[in-house]
Amino acid sequence: SSSAVITVLEPSHGRASSDTVRFRNVSSFDGFTSTILEKAEGYSITKVNDDTYTFSASSGTATSGVKGGGGRVTAGPVTLGT
C-alpha cells in the first residue's frame, strides 16, 4: 500500500520536526480508518509552520484538499505521563 502525507492544523502547536505525535478521537476520512490514524506508536511529524505540520500515513486515498478527522481529535505524546 502507498503512503500519503496528511497536513494537520493545530494552531500554536509548539511542536518541532521529528516529534512523535499520537492522535486520539479521530473520525475516519478519505480512506483512512481511525485505527490507522490512531496507531499506538504515533507518527513522526514535520513542522510546516506554527499552526501546521505533516505526517505520512498508510492505506488512505488522500485526495487533495479533503478535510476530515472530526472536531474532537486530540494530539499528544505517545505516552501520557502518570
Secondary structure in CASP SS format (residue, H / E / C, confidence):
PFRMAT SS
TARGET T0000
AUTHOR 0000-0000-0000
METHOD secondary structure of the structure
MODEL  1
S C 1.00
S C 1.00
S E 1.00
A E 1.00
V E 1.00
I E 1.00
T E 1.00
V E 1.00
L E 1.00
E C 1.00
P C 1.00
S C 1.00
H C 1.00
G C 1.00
R C 1.00
A C 1.00
S C 1.00
S C 1.00
D C 1.00
T E 1.00
V E 1.00
R E 1.00
F E 1.00
R E 1.00
N C 1.00
V C 1.00
S C 1.00
S C 1.00
F E 1.00
D C 1.00
G C 1.00
F E 1.00
T C 1.00
S H 1.00
T H 1.00
I H 1.00
L H 1.00
E C 1.00
K C 1.00
A C 1.00
E C 1.00
G C 1.00
Y E 1.00
S E 1.00
I C 1.00
T E 1.00
K E 1.00
V C 1.00
N C 1.00
D C 1.00
D C 1.00
T E 1.00
Y E 1.00
T E 1.00
F E 1.00
S E 1.00
A E 1.00
S E 1.00
S C 1.00
G C 1.00
T C 1.00
A C 1.00
T C 1.00
S C 1.00
G C 1.00
V C 1.00
K C 1.00
G C 1.00
G C 1.00
G C 1.00
G C 1.00
R C 1.00
V C 1.00
T E 1.00
A E 1.00
G E 1.00
P C 1.00
V C 1.00
T C 1.00
L C 1.00
G C 1.00
T C 1.00
END
